[in-house]
Amino acid sequence: MNAETLATKRVSDVIAALTHLADVLVRENRALRDHDRAALRDLTEEKATAARAYEAKVETMKEVGATLAGIDDDLRQRLAGIGERATRLMVENERLLRIAMESGRHLMEAIVDAAKDMNMGPGTYSRGGNVVAGSRQATAPLSLDRSL
């Protein structure tokens, strides 16, 4: 295989790997918008695998170095196009992941606050000697010995 053919194959491999990663990102972004937890669990590993495959293909493409200048314009345009598409999808993916994480954090805070409000603590004695259930403000216990 000559150098130009090898360079063309390497670029084609990168395009295929990046296309697959972009397709996974499309599905993950949809699952994030739809709050589909089951799909997100399945896509997490698939996205990691696709990203590793893309990185590996980029590394092998770098090995052909200077011969990349000889690839045809159509292939160069395809690479640029999928690169732009993948970049847009990654930006959207990051935004959706941040929103999901922030929403989860707010939900957990609301649950913690509700649990705190439900657990008012033990009852305490009021000034009149009555037991007040769930009082947040406890009075110091005091007993008097009337036999004095």
VOBA-1610 file (N, C-alpha, C; in pm, whole numbers, padded with zeros to 5 digits, always signed):
BEGIN
Met+00086-00117+00000Met+00000+00000+00000Met+00091+00123+00000Asn+00068+00215-00095Asn+00153+00334-00100Asn+00111+00435+00007Ala+00192+00538+00025Ala+00173+00635+00133Ala+00042+00712+00118Glu+00007+00750-00004Glu-00117+00826-00024Glu-00240+00740+00003Thr-00235+00615-00038Thr-00346+00524-00013Thr-00360+00499+00137Leu-00247+00485+00206Leu-00249+00465+00351Leu-00307+00588+00421Ala-00267+00707+00376Ala-00320+00831+00434Ala-00471+00839+00413Thr-00517+00804+00293Thr-00661+00805+00264Thr-00735+00707+00354Lys-00677+00588+00374Lys-00739+00489+00462Lys-00745+00540+00606Arg-00637+00600+00652Arg-00633+00652+00790Arg-00738+00762+00811Val-00750+00852+00714Val-00850+00959+00725Val-00990+00899+00720Ser-01012+00802+00633Ser-01143+00735+00626Ser-01177+00666+00757Asp-01076+00607+00821Asp-01098+00542+00951Asp-01137+00645+01058Val-01072+00761+01054Val-01106+00868+01149Val-01248+00916+01125Ile-01284+00933+00999Ile-01421+00977+00966Ile-01523+00876+01018Ala-01496+00747+00997Ala-01590+00643+01043Ala-01601+00644+01196Ala-01489+00656+01265Ala-01491+00656+01411Ala-01562+00780+01465Leu-01537+00895+01404Leu-01600+01018+01449Leu-01749+01019+01416Thr-01786+00959+01305Thr-01929+00946+01270Thr-02000+00860+01375His-01937+00750+01415His-01996+00664+01518His-02010+00741+01650Leu-01906+00813+01690Leu-01911+00891+01813Leu-02022+00995+01805Ala-02035+01061+01692Ala-02141+01161+01675Ala-02279+01097+01687Asp-02296+00979+01630Asp-02424+00910+01640Asp-02457+00874+01785Val-02357+00833+01859Val-02377+00803+02002Val-02416+00930+02077Leu-02349+01040+02045Leu-02381+01168+02109Leu-02524+01212+02079Val-02570+01190+01958Val-02708+01224+01922Val-02805+01146+02011Arg-02779+01017+02026Arg-02867+00934+02110Arg-02859+00974+02257Glu-02738+01005+02305Glu-02725+01045+02445Glu-02792+01180+02470Asn-02777+01273+02378Asn-02842+01403+02394Asn-02994+01388+02398Arg-03047+01300+02313Arg-03191+01274+02314Arg-03233+01214+02448Ala-03155+01118+02498Ala-03187+01055+02627Ala-03179+01157+02741Leu-03085+01250+02734Leu-03074+01353+02837Leu-03196+01446+02832Arg-03238+01483+02713Arg-03357+01570+02700Arg-03483+01498+02747Asp-03491+01367+02721Asp-03609+01288+02758Asp-03602+01232+02900His-03492+01257+02970His-03471+01204+03106His-03483+01052+03109Asp-03426+00987+03008Asp-03432+00841+02994Asp-03309+00779+03061Arg-03322+00748+03189Arg-03209+00697+03267Arg-03157+00563+03216Ala-03246+00475+03173Ala-03204+00343+03124Ala-03116+00359+03000Ala-03159+00444+02908Ala-03079+00466+02788Ala-02945+00530+02822Leu-02945+00621+02918Leu-02820+00687+02957Leu-02720+00587+03015Arg-02769+00493+03095Arg-02679+00391+03151Arg-02614+00311+03039Asp-02693+00272+02940Asp-02641+00194+02828Asp-02544+00274+02743Leu-02573+00402+02725Leu-02493+00486+02637Leu-02360+00530+02698Thr-02349+00529+02829Thr-02227+00574+02894Thr-02107+00493+02848Glu-02118+00363+02852Glu-02007+00277+02810Glu-01985+00285+02660Glu-02094+00292+02586Glu-02081+00301+02440Glu-02010+00430+02399Lys-02042+00539+02468Lys-01976+00667+02436Lys-01827+00660+02471Ala-01794+00602+02583Ala-01653+00590+02622Ala-01576+00504+02522Thr-01636+00395+02479Thr-01572+00307+02380Thr-01554+00381+02247Ala-01656+00452+02203Ala-01649+00526+02076Ala-01542+00636+02084Ala-01532+00702+02198Ala-01431+00808+02214Ala-01290+00749+02211Arg-01272+00634+02277Arg-01139+00569+02274Arg-01103+00525+02133Ala-01201+00472+02059Ala-01176+00428+01922Ala-01138+00547+01834Tyr-01207+00658+01852Tyr-01175+00778+01776Tyr-01033+00826+01807Glu-00998+00830+01935Glu-00863+00872+01974Glu-00757+00782+01913Ala-00782+00652+01912Ala-00686+00557+01854Ala-00670+00581+01704Lys-00781+00607+01635Lys-00774+00632+01491Lys-00700+00763+01461Val-00718+00862+01544Val-00645+00988+01526Val-00495+00965+01543Glu-00459+00886+01643Glu-00316+00857+01665Glu-00255+00784+01546Thr-00328+00687+01489Thr-00273+00616+01373Thr-00269+00706+01251Met-00362+00801+01242Met-00360+00896+01131Met-00237+00987+01140Lys-00200+01023+01263Lys-00083+01110+01282Lys+00045+01044+01232Glu+00046+00911+01233Glu+00166+00839+01190Glu+00199+00861+01042Val+00098+00892+00961Val+00123+00913+00818Val+00164+01057+00789Gly+00154+01143+00889Gly+00205+01279+00887Gly+00192+01357+00758Ala+00305+01380+00692Ala+00312+01468+00575Ala+00230+01419+00457Thr+00204+01291+00448Thr+00127+01239+00335Thr-00020+01278+00344Leu-00064+01330+00459Leu-00203+01374+00472Leu-00232+01491+00378Ala-00130+01565+00343Ala-00149+01678+00252Ala-00196+01630+00115Gly-00173+01504+00081Gly-00208+01450-00049Gly-00348+01392-00059Ile-00427+01395+00048Ile-00561+01338+00037Ile-00649+01428-00049Asp-00750+01370-00113Asp-00832+01450-00205Asp-00925+01544-00129Asp-00970+01647-00199Asp-01052+01751-00137Asp-01185+01699-00084Asp-01243+01602-00153Asp-01370+01545-00109Asp-01355+01483+00030Leu-01249+01407+00049Leu-01223+01343+00178Leu-01194+01449+00285Arg-01120+01550+00247Arg-01088+01660+00339Arg-01217+01731+00382Gln-01309+01754+00287Gln-01437+01818+00318Gln-01523+01730+00409Arg-01523+01599+00383Arg-01599+01507+00469Arg-01546+01509+00612Leu-01412+01510+00625Leu-01351+01515+00758Leu-01387+01645+00829Ala-01379+01756+00758Ala-01413+01885+00818Ala-01560+01888+00859Gly-01646+01835+00773Gly-01790+01836+00802Gly-01826+01754+00925Ile-01772+01632+00933Ile-01803+01549+01051Ile-01738+01607+01176Gly-01624+01673+01159Gly-01560+01738+01273Gly-01645+01850+01329Glu-01703+01931+01241Glu-01792+02040+01285Glu-01917+01984+01351Arg-01975+01879+01291Arg-02096+01818+01349Arg-02066+01762+01487Ala-01955+01690+01501Ala-01919+01631+01630Ala-01894+01739+01734Thr-01831+01847+01694Thr-01805+01957+01788Thr-01936+02015+01839Arg-02030+02040+01749Arg-02162+02093+01791Arg-02230+01997+01888Leu-02224+01868+01856Leu-02289+01768+01942Leu-02221+01760+02079Met-02089+01773+02082Met-02017+01768+02211Met-02051+01889+02297Val-02063+02006+02235Val-02100+02126+02310Val-02240+02109+02368Glu-02333+02059+02285Glu-02468+02035+02333Glu-02469+01929+02443Asn-02390+01824+02426Asn-02382+01717+02525Asn-02333+01771+02660Glu-02231+01853+02655Glu-02179+01912+02779Glu-02285+01996+02847Arg-02357+02077+02769Arg-02461+02163+02825Arg-02571+02079+02889Leu-02616+01975+02820Leu-02722+01889+02873Leu-02677+01812+02997Leu-02552+01768+02998Leu-02499+01699+03116Leu-02492+01793+03236Arg-02450+01916+03213Arg-02446+02015+03323Arg-02586+02041+03378Ile-02683+02054+03289Ile-02821+02077+03333Ile-02870+01959+03415Ala-02844+01838+03368Ala-02889+01718+03440Ala-02824+01710+03578Met-02695+01740+03584Met-02625+01735+03713Met-02678+01842+03808Glu-02702+01962+03757Glu-02753+02071+03840Glu-02895+02040+03889Ser-02977+01984+03800Ser-03114+01945+03840Ser-03110+01839+03948Gly-03021+01742+03931Gly-03006+01637+04033Gly-02962+01694+04167Arg-02872+01790+04161Arg-02824+01853+04285Arg-02938+01928+04354His-03017+02003+04275His-03131+02076+04333His-03233+01980+04392Leu-03257+01870+04326Leu-03351+01771+04377Leu-03302+01714+04509Met-03175+01679+04516Met-03120+01625+04641Met-03129+01727+04754Glu-03101+01853+04726Glu-03113+01956+04828Glu-03257+01968+04878Ala-03353+01961+04785Ala-03493+01969+04824Ala-03533+01850+04910Ile-03483+01732+04877Ile-03514+01612+04956Ile-03453+01624+05095Val-03329+01670+05102Val-03264+01687+05233Val-03339+01790+05317Asp-03377+01902+05256Asp-03452+02004+05330Asp-03586+01952+05379Ala-03654+01874+05295Ala-03783+01818+05335Ala-03764+01718+05450Ala-03658+01640+05445Ala-03632+01544+05552Ala-03601+01617+05683Lys-03528+01726+05673Lys-03498+01805+05793Lys-03626+01862+05852Asp-03716+01910+05767Asp-03841+01967+05814Asp-03931+01860+05877Met-03924+01737+05828Met-04005+01629+05882Met-03953+01582+06018Asn-03827+01591+06040Asn-03766+01544+06164Asn-03744+01664+06256Met-03848+01699+06327Met-03844+01818+06411Met-03772+01793+06543Gly-03748+01672+06578Gly-03680+01645+06703Gly-03777+01603+06812Pro-03724+01571+06929Pro-03811+01524+07037Pro-03892+01639+07095Gly-03999+01602+07164Gly-04081+01703+07230Gly-04006+01765+07347Thr-04043+01885+07380Thr-03981+01953+07494Thr-04093+02011+07581Tyr-04056+02052+07700Tyr-04152+02112+07790Tyr-04164+02261+07762Ser-04287+02308+07762Ser-04309+02451+07744Ser-04300+02518+07880Arg-04312+02649+07881Arg-04307+02723+08008Arg-04419+02682+08102Gly-04527+02639+08044Gly-04641+02598+08127Gly-04632+02454+08173Gly-04524+02382+08137Gly-04508+02245+08181Gly-04568+02143+08087Asn-04622+02186+07977Asn-04680+02095+07879Asn-04572+02047+07781Val-04591+01925+07727Val-04498+01872+07629Val-04538+01928+07493Val-04441+01989+07427Val-04464+02043+07294Val-04387+01954+07197Ala-04461+01883+07111Ala-04397+01791+07017Ala-04331+01867+06904Gly-04211+01821+06866Gly-04144+01874+06748Gly-04094+02015+06760Ser-04076+02064+06878Ser-04028+02201+06894Ser-03882+02209+06856Arg-03848+02311+06782Arg-03708+02333+06745Arg-03634+02408+06855Gln-03709+02479+06936Gln-03645+02559+07038Gln-03665+02492+07173Ala-03561+02432+07222Ala-03571+02360+07348Ala-03541+02455+07464Thr-03613+02435+07572Thr-03583+02512+07693Thr-03500+02424+07783Ala-03422+02485+07864Ala-03337+02408+07956Ala-03424+02337+08056Pro-03394+02212+08086Pro-03474+02139+08186Pro-03454+02200+08325Leu-03561+02207+08397Leu-03555+02266+08530Leu-03650+02189+08622Ser-03602+02156+08741Ser-03690+02090+08837Ser-03676+02164+08970Leu-03785+02167+09040Leu-03786+02235+09169Leu-03816+02133+09279Asp-03749+02146+09386Asp-03777+02061+09500Asp-03859+02143+09598Arg-03988+02118+09604Arg-04079+02199+09685Arg-04070+02166+09835Ser-03994+02065+09868Ser-03987+02030+10009Ser-03900+02126+10090Leu-03832+02212+10030Leu-03748+02308+10103Leu-03830+02398+10180
//
